[in-house]
Amino acid sequence: MRNKNEGFIKDPFKYLEEDHRKIEALFEELGKKDDQAVMNRVDVAMMLRDTLERHSDLEKNVLYPVLRS
């Protein structure tokens, strides 16, 4: 099983940048108006919430302490 933080630990800036692209894509998905997108909106919102929480936790608990030291 892969460590969910493995990419972050190897190259945190690249990982965070990729995360930003994923988050942008999820916001775009939320903005779609077709019937299928509307039906999937709750799932996309939950994925967005989970991604933002993980991203924020990694920044706060790993990246920022390293930058402060």
TORKOL-4160 file (C-alpha; in steps of 0.2 Angstrom, whole numbers, padded with zeros to 4 digits, m for minus):
69
<pt num="1" X="0000" Y="0000" Z="0000"/>
<pt num="2" X="0007" Y="0017" Z="m0005"/>
<pt num="3" X="0009" Y="0030" Z="0008"/>
<pt num="4" X="m0004" Y="0044" Z="0004"/>
<pt num="5" X="0010" Y="0057" Z="0008"/>
<pt num="6" X="0023" Y="0049" Z="m0002"/>
<pt num="7" X="0023" Y="0061" Z="m0017"/>
<pt num="8" X="0022" Y="0076" Z="m0005"/>
<pt num="9" X="0038" Y="0070" Z="0005"/>
<pt num="10" X="0048" Y="0067" Z="m0011"/>
<pt num="11" X="0044" Y="0084" Z="m0019"/>
<pt num="12" X="0032" Y="0094" Z="m0009"/>
<pt num="13" X="0031" Y="0109" Z="m0021"/>
<pt num="14" X="0027" Y="0098" Z="m0036"/>
<pt num="15" X="0014" Y="0088" Z="m0026"/>
<pt num="16" X="0005" Y="0104" Z="m0020"/>
<pt num="17" X="0005" Y="0111" Z="m0037"/>
<pt num="18" X="m0003" Y="0095" Z="m0044"/>
<pt num="19" X="m0015" Y="0096" Z="m0030"/>
<pt num="20" X="m0020" Y="0114" Z="m0035"/>
<pt num="21" X="m0024" Y="0107" Z="m0053"/>
<pt num="22" X="m0035" Y="0093" Z="m0046"/>
<pt num="23" X="m0044" Y="0106" Z="m0035"/>
<pt num="24" X="m0046" Y="0117" Z="m0050"/>
<pt num="25" X="m0053" Y="0103" Z="m0060"/>
<pt num="26" X="m0066" Y="0098" Z="m0046"/>
<pt num="27" X="m0072" Y="0116" Z="m0046"/>
<pt num="28" X="m0074" Y="0116" Z="m0065"/>
<pt num="29" X="m0084" Y="0100" Z="m0063"/>
<pt num="30" X="m0095" Y="0108" Z="m0050"/>
<pt num="31" X="m0099" Y="0122" Z="m0062"/>
<pt num="32" X="m0105" Y="0111" Z="m0076"/>
<pt num="33" X="m0124" Y="0112" Z="m0080"/>
<pt num="34" X="m0128" Y="0096" Z="m0089"/>
<pt num="35" X="m0139" Y="0083" Z="m0081"/>
<pt num="36" X="m0126" Y="0071" Z="m0077"/>
<pt num="37" X="m0115" Y="0084" Z="m0069"/>
<pt num="38" X="m0130" Y="0089" Z="m0058"/>
<pt num="39" X="m0132" Y="0071" Z="m0052"/>
<pt num="40" X="m0114" Y="0070" Z="m0048"/>
<pt num="41" X="m0113" Y="0086" Z="m0039"/>
<pt num="42" X="m0114" Y="0079" Z="m0021"/>
<pt num="43" X="m0100" Y="0067" Z="m0025"/>
<pt num="44" X="m0089" Y="0080" Z="m0033"/>
<pt num="45" X="m0092" Y="0092" Z="m0018"/>
<pt num="46" X="m0087" Y="0078" Z="m0006"/>
<pt num="47" X="m0071" Y="0074" Z="m0016"/>
<pt num="48" X="m0067" Y="0093" Z="m0016"/>
<pt num="49" X="m0069" Y="0094" Z="0003"/>
<pt num="50" X="m0058" Y="0079" Z="0006"/>
<pt num="51" X="m0045" Y="0085" Z="m0006"/>
<pt num="52" X="m0045" Y="0103" Z="0002"/>
<pt num="53" X="m0044" Y="0095" Z="0019"/>
<pt num="54" X="m0029" Y="0084" Z="0015"/>
<pt num="55" X="m0020" Y="0098" Z="0006"/>
<pt num="56" X="m0023" Y="0110" Z="0020"/>
<pt num="57" X="m0017" Y="0098" Z="0033"/>
<pt num="58" X="m0001" Y="0094" Z="0023"/>
<pt num="59" X="0003" Y="0112" Z="0021"/>
<pt num="60" X="0000" Y="0116" Z="0039"/>
<pt num="61" X="0008" Y="0101" Z="0047"/>
<pt num="62" X="0022" Y="0097" Z="0035"/>
<pt num="63" X="0026" Y="0111" Z="0023"/>
<pt num="64" X="0025" Y="0127" Z="0034"/>
<pt num="65" X="0035" Y="0120" Z="0049"/>
<pt num="66" X="0049" Y="0115" Z="0036"/>
<pt num="67" X="0048" Y="0133" Z="0029"/>
<pt num="68" X="0049" Y="0141" Z="0046"/>
<pt num="69" X="0065" Y="0131" Z="0051"/>
